[in-house]
Amino acid sequence: MKKKHLLITAALLIGVGVYSCKKEINPTKASVTKEAAGGQTAYLNSIVLGTYTQLQGLTANNAMLLTAEETTDALIVPGRIGGDWADGGVWQQLWLHTYTPAHGNISGAWDNAYNTIGAINITIDLVKGLPQNAATTYSVAELQTLRDYFYFLLLTNFGNVPLITNSSTDASTVKTSSASDVFTFLTGELQSNALKLSAKTPAQDPTQYGRLNKWGAYFLLAKLYLNQNVITGSTDNSGYTKCSQYCDSLMNSGYSLMPNFLDNFSSNNTGSTENIFVIPYDHIYAQGLQIQMMSFHYNQAAKYNWSSTGGPWNGFCANADYYGKFNDADTRKAGWQHGIQYAADGVTPLTTRGSDSSLVLNFRPQVSNLYTATEYDGVRQQKWQLTPGYQSQDADFALFRYSDVLLMKAECALRLGDAAGALTYTAPVRTRAGLANFTSGAFTLDSLLAERGREFVWEGWRRQDMIRFGHFGDPRQFKPSADAGHHLELFPVPTEALQKNHNLTQNPGY
Amino acid sequence: MHFKNLLKVSCCFILLCLFALPALAQNVVVTGKVTDSKDGSPIPGVSIVAKGSTAGTVTDVNGNFKLSVPSSITTLTVSFVGYNKKDVALTGAPLNIALDASSTALNEVLVVGYGTVRKKDATGAVVKVSSDDFVQGVTTNPLQQLQGKASGVVISTASGDPNDSPTVRIRGTVSLSGGNDPLYVIDGVAGADIRGVSPNDIESFDILKDASAAAIYGARAAGGVILVTTKSGKAGKAQVSVNSYVASESPEKLPKFMDRTQYLAAFQSFYGHAMTAGTSTTNDQGANTDWFKLLTRTAFTHNENVALSGGTEKGHYRASVTYNDQNGVAINSLRQDLNGRFNFDQKALDDKLLITIDATGSHTKQNNIAPSVWLNAAAVPSVISPFDPVNPGYYQYINNTQENNPIPEALYLINNQVTDRLTGNLRLDYTLAKGLTISPFANASHGIGTSLIYYPPANAYSPVGNLISAVTDQFNYTPQLSGHGDVDKGETDYTNTTYGATLDYKITFGKSRLHVLGGYEKNVFAYSNMRVGAHDFNDINQPLEAIGSANSISTADIGSDAGQYTLKSWLGRAEYNLSDKYNLTANIRYDWSNKLGINNQSGVFPSFGAGWTISNEDFMKGTNWITSLKLRGSWGKTGDQGGISNYNSQFLFGPNGKFYYNLATNSFLPAAFSIQNQNTALRWEVVTSTDLAVDFSLFNGRLNGSFDWYNKKTDHLLYPYTVPTGGQYFVPTILANVGSMSNKGFEFSANYKIFKTTDFSWTAGGNFGLNRNKILNLSGTLNNTTFNVTQANVGSTSGLGISGAISNIAYLKVGMPVGTLLLPEYAGLDANGNQLFWKYAADGSRTAVKDPGTLNYADDGSTQDRKFYSTDPKFTYAINNTFTYKQFDLNIFMRGQYGSHGFNEAAMDYTSLQKLGTYAVLADASQYGIKSSSQPSTFWLQGTSFLKLQSATLGYNFNITNNRYIDKMHVYIAGNNLYTFTSYKGIDPELSTNAALSGSSYGIDVRTIYPRARQLSFGINLILK
């Protein structure tokens, strides 16, 4: 009797147990598995266009665009009395060109690019897994072009980088490709994909806003060829010729300069005919643009109602040398905050804090000390319109602007010996800024570099421009001697990346 | 299920069967009553045997007995489980027999999961803490009763917030991924929420410290297991007990910042000119504000518990209701708990079936205080007023960068939470045959938590803020918004269900006893949550719950999530005893879970234990001073699943909180993105542990104690490795089981009855725990990807002007314990008051430097400019003394740790004189003369050894003999957190031991801590007739 009970019970229990312990995937409820994602075209669309959201992090203080800018004469981050921005000297290392492979901003920039590239690679696989049609072909071409943009950032900042174009590639063992090879790959892929992509501006087709199409691809090709000699070590003029050709195409594409420079940076700048490729931002939906938080003084919080979200941090500014490049008549100078700052009523002057709490807040271009600057040292950048009450801003950040096409065209003409032709392309940019055009006698490459410096403040082009014009390593305030050699023109491969993949090669000089 | 009582009841019935029958000669009738010598309560079921005959009986539910004995009999032998056997001479009069509880703790019955074991048969490290030994005084969380009471069980409270839960670590940190909390099993319901049970309802805690004991819980047991047994009814007439206390709480210690006079003097001396007077929030406003004083209060707490219990030989019941109202020492902070529990058991079917039903419900309301309140209270100088100097009647709108006005923040920022929990538990024990019992069981727990958070508009408290509507910038744009209030409402619910059955077989043959248990269990853990946010509640009077009336609601503020996983298990245990000298125990559990990688979904967790009771050997017979001596040893494996979330092993796409723009529809559309890499090999962490121990009881049971030595190793240690992206990896981290970690330690506990006379007794107890944690390895390989990690940053210190590499001081370092900090070495002050740090050259020589940019902050081992420091204590200890004198009882309980260190973040932030004029400065800052900006370094790493007078209780037992209503009355006054002996310069040396993989604050005394409270309470325990 006893044994019978025991046996029956045991048999039942074992039966239930063995049956129930098979391999089983835990069904998800709030996320989608890779297998499911690939089968749903509508959902896949949100993945394809969702890859663009990776751009939203690009304008962070420690991401690719501004980290590059922080190594140039356009953006200095002094430590302030009281200790803000001292941070163990990381910001000052960028200014002084003493950055090392362990620098957090540099590894952050690298990681952000490869995270995006990885997401694009798997998305391309998923799209290729669908029944192929015109829409899938278009998506692959567009995704590859967005990937090309991130490789363009890696190429121009790091030079020699691993080229991963497939989600089956083992990223922990892939080898570094030379800058020349990456250049060849990018120009080839962009040329072939440009022809598959839409040739309509957002004004002609609103669905193209914030996306890369034929003109985005051409803009990238123009930039790549403009920098060909720097990237590949070539010394001929073929790059300038090709750049010039792509600029020609872009000048016939439907884009045009906005009459007012600042309209390209307003809170509602979706209608800008000048912005070719933008990162769409929103203070709620698509947060990320908050350059003013890095730059403005603490006490300016009251003026813009930022205190509930934490006031600005009094960091990024420009020194007297850079600010001095702006003529008073230059409408672009309005992008800088200089002089006495007022409260919300526009009348009451704001004051500083700390030992100088009695002083009126009066921004000056002088930066007195790289580690213990005063609170009011340096002029602040505010060309992106502010949304009071929110840290994150509504202005869409222009990555590619038409004025750059004109200045690239001018540069190519000048480098190819056509100074007079070049002046015809600088003219609209100068005129829009309220300035007379350069005169042929005083028009040099240096004046073009300075003009680019005024036109693209903190837009992420300065490092590339200074390198191309040969002035990146020049002495500057707090950095009395020129860089030894050119190795600093490439960022080091981050220590973390080397640890994750032992097959990577460090750039020379580090 | 109340195993201990079940056992008592079973014994009672067995004794009845044995002794109730043969009453032969009837010469003398003896009557009497048996009571507990300690509290005088009647003891039912006591065996009464006429010495020298077979006549015997047992006491009834009121402790009374009546027995006929032959006239030749002169003595009765009185015995009962848990009490010392006693011979009582017959006097002819009714006997009043007081039994002493057994002096040897080895007679205890331990709850070990799916059953019980006599302590003398136990082979694993199990500690029992009964209600008599609980920490007294204000206890709103059951774990507070246990704090310091068991060696190797470190329960640390890092704040005085009544809504915070202590951190519990049993024999060290076994996992890096958060799976360090013990498994709580409340009356057999595994995985229960310890905050769902009222401290008043707990009879005992049984703590399974080693794998031999815990392996029966398999993959959930690596952090140890705490089994909670709640009180149950006893046979006898209904008893009503009333327990209540009122308490006053005040901050134990608050930080001392410079008051107005000190601040202005220090300003003058540092800058050489007076601070400018004015109404700006960076001027001297003429105030002398003590922010911490304004934010704290003497708070009132009260706690009431009423329980009704009783039963018959066949069934028992107990119903209990507790209300707790604790205000907390911070203004506007609150915790209220209403808790009900019903325990019921009944025998049926000729006593073959025992039905046990438990039900609990609780309702908790919390008002939480934002941590930033404490940050702001520290940061704003005393010369700034909380009130608007220009517009009387308003709070001041403090608009500085790092700090806001903490007073309205504490008063009007709403962060409320309501939690309801329900648990039901049914268990049937059916005796199939002698010794063979089948026990099906099922239980379910359901909880719902609702939170409401409201950030008022920045201009809500001050007319100054309203000026914001006049903002125009250089573009002359009209501002879009003039301030905003944000509401966030969330709801989380969970449902955990368990069902299963065990089959239990006991047999005795010859000198052997064998006890075998087998079972199956299935658990399903499901959760879902929902959140909605809204912006622009511009009017502070707008009803918050009407979220739809907000000016702005976006899809970005609406979220929901749901998930579940299943755990299926087989379990078995065999216990063998030979001649009461040799014990062998084996446990095994097979667990399967679908939250693991598809290739590793199951695991087996075995354990073996052996015990040798030397004192029962013949050769020990003559050694009278040894009451009991036992050697035991065990080995086993347990698993840890705490670090693995439900879908961690799968390749997932999901919403990434981001949107892409569609100009055509002028809207932002949701983006989906790859959010997780796949790891098909994801599996449990496995802890293998060995335990060797001696249990002793000496001098007739007056001195009891044990030594334990253990060695634990965690393999398949989970760590989120960074992986190179671009190719096969889509997000930069993957959770992989690659590393290993060890905990080795030694524990000692003892309890000594120093004095015991009729009027006076003194018992002293203590415990000592030493644990050495060490990360052995974090490197390895997964799917051809090699992880080579020797150190990793897991947390940072925060401060004014401190971010980036220098703030990243909390590290995991191979070869070091968790809670390791990486800091520059302090080298003194230069003549100008700049802090100096040692900078090391390649040849090992060093120079003192002051510039922050000069030090190399790389953590890749390429520099010696920063070094690693462990913050872990060398050992922890506790000392307990209990005195009784006549009707008075006094308990003094102290606990401490030695050799620990902590990083004093507040001192780093508020000691530099450079902060004068902008921030508050600590009162003792002038004596340091530091003029450079704040820099983390070893200067702020301070010793945190401490000894706390955790509680002292003085009680009085009223001598109540003939009251019609009251059976027993005990009153007491108790003090908690009375004093801390320490050399630490911060507020409290007991720091967080949270070693989470991100945001670790282990060893860092962060600036956002809710002040701890000193509590004085007055309480009463009544038992009504």
Contacts between the chains, C-beta under 8 A, distances in Angstrom:
chain1	res1	chain2	res2	distance
A	1	B	433	6.6
A	2	B	432	6.5
A	2	B	433	3.8
A	2	B	434	7.9
A	2	B	436	5.8
A	5	B	432	4.6
A	5	B	433	7.0
A	5	B	436	7.2
A	5	B	438	7.6
A	6	B	432	7.5
A	6	B	436	6.8
A	6	B	503	7.0
A	6	B	505	7.7
A	9	B	438	6.1
A	9	B	501	7.8
A	9	B	503	5.8
A	10	B	503	7.1
A	10	B	518	7.3
A	13	B	501	6.9
A	13	B	503	7.7
A	13	B	518	7.6
A	13	B	519	7.6
A	13	B	520	4.7
A	13	B	570	7.9
A	16	B	520	6.4
A	17	B	520	5.3
A	17	B	568	6.9
A	17	B	570	5.4
A	20	B	522	7.1
A	20	B	568	5.2
A	20	B	592	7.6
A	21	B	568	5.8
A	21	B	592	4.2
A	21	B	601	7.8
A	21	B	602	6.2
A	23	B	598	5.5
A	23	B	599	8.0
A	23	B	601	6.1
A	24	B	594	4.8
A	24	B	601	7.3
A	25	B	594	7.0
A	25	B	598	6.2
A	25	B	650	7.0
A	26	B	564	7.7
A	26	B	565	5.5
A	26	B	566	7.7
A	26	B	594	4.1
A	26	B	595	5.5
A	26	B	646	6.1
A	26	B	647	6.0
A	26	B	650	7.5
A	28	B	563	7.3
A	28	B	647	5.3
A	28	B	650	6.9
A	28	B	652	6.7
A	29	B	528	7.9
A	29	B	561	7.7
A	29	B	562	4.3
A	29	B	563	5.4
A	29	B	564	7.5
A	30	B	560	7.1
A	30	B	561	4.5
A	30	B	562	5.7
A	30	B	563	6.6
A	30	B	654	6.9
A	31	B	647	6.7
A	31	B	652	4.3
A	31	B	653	6.5
A	31	B	654	3.6
A	31	B	675	6.6
A	31	B	676	7.7
A	32	B	652	6.7
A	32	B	653	4.7
A	32	B	654	6.6
A	32	B	672	7.2
A	33	B	650	5.8
A	33	B	651	6.4
A	33	B	652	6.1
A	33	B	653	7.5
A	34	B	651	4.3
A	34	B	652	7.5
A	34	B	653	6.9
A	34	B	674	8.0
A	34	B	678	7.5
A	37	B	653	4.6
A	37	B	672	7.4
A	43	B	653	7.9
A	43	B	672	6.4
A	46	B	669	7.0
A	46	B	670	6.1
A	46	B	671	5.8
A	46	B	672	4.4
A	47	B	653	6.2
A	47	B	671	7.7
A	47	B	672	4.7
A	47	B	673	6.8
A	47	B	674	7.9
A	49	B	660	4.7
A	49	B	669	7.3
A	49	B	671	6.8
A	50	B	656	6.9
A	50	B	658	7.1
A	50	B	660	6.1
A	50	B	670	7.9
A	50	B	671	3.0
A	50	B	672	5.1
A	50	B	673	5.2
A	51	B	671	8.0
A	51	B	673	7.5
A	52	B	660	5.1
A	52	B	671	7.7
A	53	B	656	6.6
A	53	B	658	3.7
A	53	B	659	6.8
A	53	B	660	5.7
A	53	B	671	4.6
A	53	B	673	7.0
A	56	B	658	6.2
A	79	B	801	7.6
A	79	B	852	7.1
A	79	B	853	7.9
A	79	B	933	7.5
A	80	B	801	7.2
A	81	B	914	6.6
A	81	B	933	7.8
A	82	B	800	6.7
A	82	B	801	6.0
A	82	B	914	5.6
A	82	B	915	6.6
A	82	B	918	5.9
A	82	B	933	6.3
A	83	B	799	7.9
A	83	B	800	5.9
A	83	B	801	3.0
A	83	B	802	6.9
A	83	B	912	7.3
A	83	B	914	6.9
A	83	B	933	2.8
A	83	B	934	5.2
A	83	B	935	7.8
A	84	B	800	6.9
A	84	B	801	3.9
A	85	B	801	6.7
A	86	B	801	5.4
A	86	B	802	7.8
A	86	B	806	7.8
A	86	B	852	4.7
A	86	B	853	7.9
A	86	B	933	5.3
A	86	B	935	7.7
A	87	B	801	7.4
A	87	B	802	7.2
A	87	B	803	5.3
A	87	B	804	3.9
A	87	B	805	7.2
A	87	B	806	6.1
A	87	B	807	7.7
A	87	B	852	7.4
A	88	B	804	6.0
A	88	B	805	4.9
A	88	B	806	3.5
A	88	B	852	5.2
A	88	B	853	7.1
A	88	B	855	6.5
A	88	B	857	4.7
A	89	B	851	7.1
A	89	B	852	5.1
A	89	B	853	2.5
A	89	B	854	7.1
A	89	B	855	7.5
A	89	B	857	8.0
A	90	B	804	4.8
A	90	B	805	6.0
A	90	B	857	7.6
A	92	B	853	5.0
A	93	B	853	6.6
A	96	B	853	7.9
A	100	B	856	7.9
A	100	B	858	6.7
A	102	B	805	7.9
A	102	B	856	8.0
A	102	B	857	7.5
A	102	B	858	3.6
A	102	B	859	7.5
A	102	B	860	6.0
A	102	B	862	7.3
A	104	B	804	6.1
A	104	B	805	6.0
A	111	B	725	7.1
A	111	B	732	5.9
A	114	B	724	6.7
A	114	B	725	4.3
A	114	B	726	4.3
A	115	B	725	4.7
A	115	B	730	7.9
A	115	B	731	6.8
A	115	B	732	5.7
A	117	B	725	7.1
A	117	B	726	4.7
A	118	B	674	7.6
A	118	B	725	3.9
A	118	B	726	4.7
A	118	B	727	6.7
A	118	B	729	6.2
A	118	B	730	4.8
A	118	B	731	7.7
A	119	B	673	6.3
A	119	B	674	5.3
A	119	B	730	5.8
A	121	B	726	6.8
A	121	B	727	7.0
A	122	B	674	5.8
A	122	B	730	5.2
A	123	B	674	8.0
A	162	B	726	6.9
A	164	B	726	3.8
A	164	B	727	4.8
A	166	B	727	7.0
A	167	B	727	6.3
A	167	B	728	6.4
A	167	B	730	7.5
A	168	B	727	7.0
A	168	B	728	6.6
A	169	B	726	7.2
A	169	B	727	3.6
A	169	B	728	7.0
A	170	B	727	5.8
A	170	B	728	6.0
A	170	B	784	6.5
A	170	B	785	7.6
A	171	B	723	7.2
A	171	B	724	4.0
A	171	B	725	6.2
A	171	B	726	4.7
A	171	B	727	3.5
A	171	B	728	6.3
A	171	B	729	5.9
A	172	B	723	6.7
A	172	B	724	5.3
A	172	B	727	8.0
A	172	B	784	7.2
A	172	B	785	4.3
A	172	B	786	6.8
A	173	B	784	7.4
A	174	B	726	7.7
A	174	B	727	6.5
A	202	B	663	5.8
A	206	B	662	7.7
A	206	B	663	3.9
A	206	B	664	4.0
A	207	B	662	6.8
A	207	B	663	7.0
A	207	B	664	4.9
A	208	B	663	7.9
A	209	B	661	6.3
A	209	B	662	7.6
A	209	B	663	3.5
A	209	B	664	8.0
A	210	B	660	6.8
A	210	B	661	4.8
A	210	B	663	7.3
A	262	B	475	6.5
A	266	B	475	6.7
A	266	B	477	7.5
A	267	B	477	6.9
A	267	B	480	7.3
A	270	B	663	5.9
A	280	B	660	7.2
A	280	B	661	3.5
A	280	B	668	7.6
A	282	B	659	7.5
A	282	B	661	7.8
A	282	B	668	6.1
A	284	B	535	7.2
A	284	B	552	7.4
A	284	B	554	4.9
A	284	B	556	5.6
A	284	B	557	7.8
A	285	B	554	6.3
A	285	B	555	7.7
A	285	B	556	5.4
A	285	B	659	4.5
A	285	B	668	3.9
A	286	B	658	6.5
A	286	B	659	5.3
A	286	B	660	7.8
A	286	B	661	6.9
A	286	B	668	6.1
A	298	B	400	6.0
A	298	B	401	3.6
A	298	B	402	8.0
A	299	B	282	7.2
A	299	B	399	7.2
A	299	B	400	7.3
A	299	B	401	8.0
A	301	B	399	5.0
A	301	B	400	7.7
A	301	B	401	6.7
A	302	B	397	7.8
A	302	B	399	4.3
A	302	B	464	7.9
A	302	B	468	7.9
A	303	B	471	6.2
A	304	B	468	7.9
A	304	B	471	6.5
A	305	B	458	5.8
A	305	B	459	7.3
A	305	B	465	7.3
A	305	B	468	4.4
A	305	B	471	7.2
A	305	B	481	7.8
A	305	B	482	7.1
A	305	B	483	5.5
A	307	B	397	7.4
A	307	B	398	7.7
A	307	B	399	4.1
A	307	B	400	7.9
A	307	B	404	6.3
A	307	B	458	5.3
A	308	B	404	7.7
A	308	B	455	6.7
A	308	B	457	7.2
A	308	B	458	3.6
A	308	B	483	7.5
A	308	B	484	7.5
A	310	B	401	7.0
A	310	B	402	7.6
A	311	B	399	6.5
A	311	B	400	6.6
A	311	B	401	4.0
A	311	B	402	7.8
A	312	B	401	7.0
A	313	B	401	6.5
A	314	B	401	7.2
A	334	B	474	5.9
A	343	B	467	7.4
A	344	B	467	4.8
A	344	B	468	5.5
A	344	B	470	5.4
A	344	B	471	4.7
A	345	B	467	5.9
A	345	B	470	5.7
A	346	B	470	7.4
A	346	B	472	6.9
A	351	B	280	5.6
A	351	B	282	6.1
A	351	B	283	7.8
A	352	B	282	7.3
A	353	B	282	4.4
A	353	B	400	6.9
A	353	B	917	6.7
A	353	B	918	4.7
A	354	B	282	7.6
A	354	B	914	7.8
A	354	B	916	7.7
A	354	B	917	4.4
A	354	B	918	4.3
A	355	B	270	7.8
A	355	B	271	4.8
A	355	B	916	7.2
A	355	B	917	5.0
A	356	B	917	7.8
A	357	B	275	7.0
A	357	B	276	5.6
A	357	B	280	7.2
A	357	B	282	4.1
A	357	B	283	5.8
A	357	B	917	5.3
A	357	B	918	7.7
A	358	B	276	3.7
A	358	B	278	7.7
A	358	B	283	7.6
A	370	B	853	8.0
A	371	B	851	6.3
A	371	B	852	7.0
A	371	B	853	6.5
A	372	B	933	7.9
A	382	B	473	7.7
A	382	B	474	7.3
A	385	B	473	7.1
A	385	B	475	5.8
A	385	B	477	6.4
A	386	B	473	5.9
A	387	B	480	6.0
A	387	B	481	7.1
A	388	B	468	6.6
A	388	B	471	5.3
A	388	B	479	4.8
A	388	B	480	7.4
A	388	B	481	6.2
A	388	B	482	7.3
A	389	B	458	7.7
A	389	B	468	7.7
A	389	B	479	7.9
A	389	B	481	4.5
A	389	B	482	7.1
A	389	B	483	5.9
A	389	B	484	5.5
A	390	B	481	7.3
A	394	B	480	7.8
A	396	B	661	7.9
A	495	B	858	7.1
A	495	B	860	5.0
A	496	B	722	6.8
A	497	B	724	6.6
A	499	B	788	5.9
A	499	B	860	7.6
A	500	B	722	6.3
A	500	B	723	6.4
A	500	B	724	4.3
A	501	B	724	4.9
A	502	B	786	7.6
